[in-house]
């Protein structure tokens, strides 16, 4: 994983789901092991927290509306296998992954009245589709074709296959972005949400999606992060500013201007 991608993923997670006072993050549900919470409305709920880092239309997890958004969902994995057999010749390749991404969105629109598909989850969902093809395929092959038994190991158990070789190149945001663009263009769906009933998906015209990376960055900082920490003081403010500085390092190849919601 390239440094810019690692910075983006790590600091997105720690800023919305982690504890900035201790710089600890639960990779599952909320945990006392991350230390005393900062003042509310901070969540510090771990990666399971819905609609921050985690979100609807996941590849192998159910939408939060159905009650369990963190456990491996065998039914959804069976669907992934079905799509891999139908579109990928028995492996998870780009075509199968693309079609399954579209299918998961359509399923959520049709079954989840509270389905929400806006940034940052919107961008993350497409990244989630690209990552297995780039990071889970043995680096000696690097053909973007993931065997289904390996897919199960990663998705269900978080386990690499025996003798696994990591990718033989640094997987950067640019590489992921190129693949995400292919996945998106096959079935372009704009950011939006259901309106409290199924099949009521409405596009959000204010969500930048993939069209304006800089607005995506400023919205994340000034809206998402600021809503969790409206008026931080002292060490909390200092740590948030430090983490936001590290997050902005992942934007180095853009023309975006850094913003400072808590001052400099």
Helices and strands as residue ranges (DSSP letters): H 3-17, G 32-34, G 64-66, H 74-88, E 91-92, H 94-111, E 116-117, H 121-135, E 146-147, H 148-152, I 153-157, H 173-186, E 192-193, E 202-203, H 213-219, I 220-225, H 226-228, H 234-249
